[in-house]
Structures are given as structure tokens and as C-alpha cells.
């Protein structure tokens, strides 16, 4: 009994750690993770509305970017592996009416926080660009 | 096929990566491919798979780099230990493991990998270049049926033993009639035909061949046919065969040429066929024409300037045939005492006749290149030894963890094989360049120079040489580092980079021996190149400076008259 408790306590499990303490203690780990690479950012972004499987992510990223970013499986899974190790995404059960053999991924609490922080950082950059009159259109079209 | 290759390529990824995602990646790529396939052509498909493969390689390198360096060494040792105790190191899995380990350690020292691969590439490139020349000139199958049963027939003087320059037409006819061990005997008479094009005459090199010549050579024409038996008769309609190169260059590869009439030596001659590209018998010419028996043949029995060619009959050897033609020569010398008293016949294998004078220089050159390759191997072995000395501690630790001698040898061999593969690719590139250089150098010395090129055999040779050099250069480090008495090295000095006194002495000895061997090989290579040059610069027996050879053909079209020709020549000399 005591042994198993020690096991859980000593073993650093990023998912458990961040989902329990993440909301309060995130500032520091989040800063370390930023800025995100554009591949990682797009993967997180495509998981924001709903859990997706690997090919679903590829398809969604391609649609969102108008075909400008076509992820290869190697690139995607290198990112997925890193994101899981860092506790930003996790595996989630497949939705009821889908192919059960596929693995679905979802954002963790930390992942959502990191995505938000990166988006804010990018928004600040865009504001800076506006202030410097780099962007002529005040709002809308550009992102 | 692509999917299988992709799955194998995923073997490059670190083990945990593979375990977790390999199947998923395969199915994702497959799904993606099913969608993409409908939209793209051949080129798009190629691009798709190339991008997928590239991404895997990048992921493999990146996911390794991200691991903290301090952990990597211990982790790899732990992994090795589990593999070594787990499956005994004999399975394919262990082999892939070794391959990935070799790639990883080499990527860590790119300078070493680069120098070694470049050294190997030079050696392999040089030997492949020379091999391609030797192969094209000496060893490639000649297109003349079973060429080892083809012989050239020469006159030989019984008293002096001197070989004549060929065979006379009348003697060829008698041999043909009486020799049972030869299926046929024919002669090729050097000739020249003037082709008239728009009022200007051009002299075309021609072989006038007697009946049976093309049957002996077993040639299938590229276009049309060879000569029929009735075309070898004196008053038959004149016909001619065109050589392939002449057909390309002079007649613009015109397929309609067969059946057309050319004006040769002032009379119309019908083209009956085009010979295949590789047909160069007795050597390359523009035209081949049938040679009818002529009235002066009998009188010119001693005129041995024609090339005699024969094919051994099935079941008879060259020795038997040689004995038989000598017997026939003896009876001919009784029948024709004026011309044949001292004449006998000699059979020489055709291959020797065609390539006899170039064979020795080429083999000498191959020897020189072999030495260069050995130098390369010695150098690479030296480099690997130096690196192996750095990795001594690792090998010792592997031994202590239970790696068998065989496993360590395999690991070292795979290291050098990996380098040799890169070297092989470099070498083949170099060979392509080298062949261009050979072709641009001296076509005078090499027969069939235009056939030198990189083909399957040459590629196989390059790969074999690469494999051999990998084994050779891996041999020394294998012997040095796989011995079980290395255990001491773990305690001998705290770090692997500072070897003990004994190890230092050994390393010095290795370096001295290696430099010595390289010197000997270098001197050998130098001597061989010198003798190659000497072989090519044979003494002609006269001073060729400011001397000119000139050949003049004077025909009196229509009214051929010896006197007019003599007058013409005398006039020209004056």
C-alpha cells in the first residue's frame, strides 16, 4: 500500500502534475515552452475545438492554412511525441461512432494554457506591427 | 512497395518512438496516400513519398538530438546490454540495432565520417573507372557467337617460325575444302570503295569478305540481310553491307537505305543490310562487300595480307585443328612448291588477335589500381584504428556487459560497411567522371573505347570493391579491439582518451606499420605506372618525326589499265 503510494508520488507524471497544479503554477513552465514552432502551434490549434486522430490533424491543418502547410506523418508524430512528453496533449478515447482502432488526441489543461499564451504572444506581435503601420488594414482580413 | 519501404524506414526512429507510433504512422500515411493518389500524377506521387521519407529522417535525427547528451551514452549502453543478453545478438533486430548505432556514432563525428568516406570513394572510384575500361575492352562478351571457338588463321614460316600477317585467299579455299575440324574458313581483304556524293568521291574503308565470313561470325544484321551465296560469284549484281556507325553518321540512320543503290567506284551497288553496332570484324569499317574468287588468287598464294578467320567444328579442339591444318600445309607445300614450300598454318584465338596488344598494358594498369585500392584500405584501416583507440573504453564495457567477440566484430564491420556505402556512392560518381576523362584521352590505344561505360557489371564491381574494402579496413580494428583481454582497459586510466603505456606502444607500432605499407604500395604503384608508359611507348625502329604516310587509290573507272595508273603515280611522285 505504502509502496504504491510512493511510486505515484516519486514518479513525475507531467499530465497528472499539470492537471492538478497546472492552473496555479503554470506561469513558469509555459514561459519555458514558448515560442512554439509553427508545426506545434498548428497541431495544438487543430485540437482546440475537438479531439482528432492523426490524419484528422493533417487534414484540418491543411484546410485551415489553405493547403500551405501539408504535414508529413514523420513531422506530425515527432510533434505529437514531444507534445505528449511535455504534457500538452494526451490520448483520449475515440468518440463512439468512429473507427476504434484510431488513436485520438486532445489538449490537456496545460496544452490549452500554452496555446492561449502563444496566441496572446502572437496577438501582441500583431499589435506591434499595427502600431508600426506595417499592417494597413485595421482589423479583419489579416491574421 | 512504397509502404513497405516506409515501414522499414521508420526503423531509423528511436526505439520508444517506434514502439509507440510506428503502426499509427503507417496507417496515417496510407490514408493520406489514398487521398493524394487520386489527385496527383507520377511526379506528384514521387514527391509525396520523398517528402514523407525526408520527414522521417528529420524526425529520427531531431528526436535523438533532443535527448540530454549526458544520458545518451549510458542509455545506449543499457539498451545494448539488454539486447545482448536478450537475443544473443544473432537476429535481424540486433543487426538493425547495430546499423542505427553506427549511424548515430558516425553522425556524432561527421569529420571522421567525411574523411573516411572520401578516402574510400577515391579508391573505389579509381578502381571502378579502370575496371570499366578493362571490362569493356577485354571481358565483355563479343557479339560473334561462341567466340572462344573462333580462330584467326596465319601463315607461318617453317624455318624461321615467323608468323605471317594473315592468310592468302587460295590457301583459305584449300583449308576450307580439306579441314574437317574447321566448319568454315574465310578471308577478309582490306579494300576501299569510293562513294560518289554530288560529284565528289569519298574513300570508304571496306572489308571485302569471302563466302562464309558472316556465318563464321554468326552475325544477325541490324537491318536487312547478309550476303547470299550467289552474291559471292564474280559476275553477280554488286551488293554491299553498311557498318552501323557509318549508317548513323554518313547515311543519317535512314531505315530506307536497305534496297537503295549507291554509286561506289563508279558503278551502282545495292545496299542489302546494316550490320549491328557491336560488329567490328576484323575491325571497324564503313562497308563490307562480298569477295568473289579471282583469277590471280592462285598466283598470289603467298600473299598473306588478308585476315583469315575460321570456326572450330563442334567436338574438335584447337590443338586437333592445329595438327590438321599443319598436315594440310604439308600436302599443299608438295602441290605448290613455288609458293608453299616453307609455309605452314597457325591458329590463334580470335580474342587474342583482337585485343592482344592492349591486354598487357590494361592488366598492368589494373594491377596499379589494385595497389591504389590497397593503399586506400590501409589508410581507412588506420583511421578506424585511431578512432577505435578512442572508443576502446566503450568496447571494453560492451565486453564486460556480455557482448560476444562475434558481436563486437560485427559491430565494427557494420561501422566500416556503413562508411563504405557512402564511399561507394561517391566512387560511382567519380567513375562516371573518370570514364569521360579516359574517353577524351587516347582513343588510339584502346579498341572499343566507345563501349566503355557504367553498366550493371561495373556497378556490381563497385559494390563488391566497396564491400571488400569495408571488410579489409574493418579487419585490423576487429582484431585489435574484439579480444577478451581488453577488460583491463576499464581500469587502465580513468578516461578512454588517455591510454596506458602498452596501448600507446601498440598504437605507434600500428601507425609505423601502416605508413610502411603505404610506402611500399606507393612505390609499387609508381613502378607499375612507369612500366605502363614504357609499354605504350614502344620503339618503332625508325624516327617518325617529320615523316608522313600517305595512301593513294588510283582507279581508272571503266577502262582499268595498269599503265595509266603507273603513269599517274609516277607523275604524282615527281
Interface residues (C-beta under 8 A of the other chain):
Chain A: X54 X55 X58 X70 X72 X73 X74 X75 X76 X77 X78 X80 X81 X82 X101 X102 X103
Chain B: X17 X20 X21 X24 X25 X27 X28 X29 X31 X32 X51 X52 X54 X55 X56 X57 X58 X59 X62 X63 X66
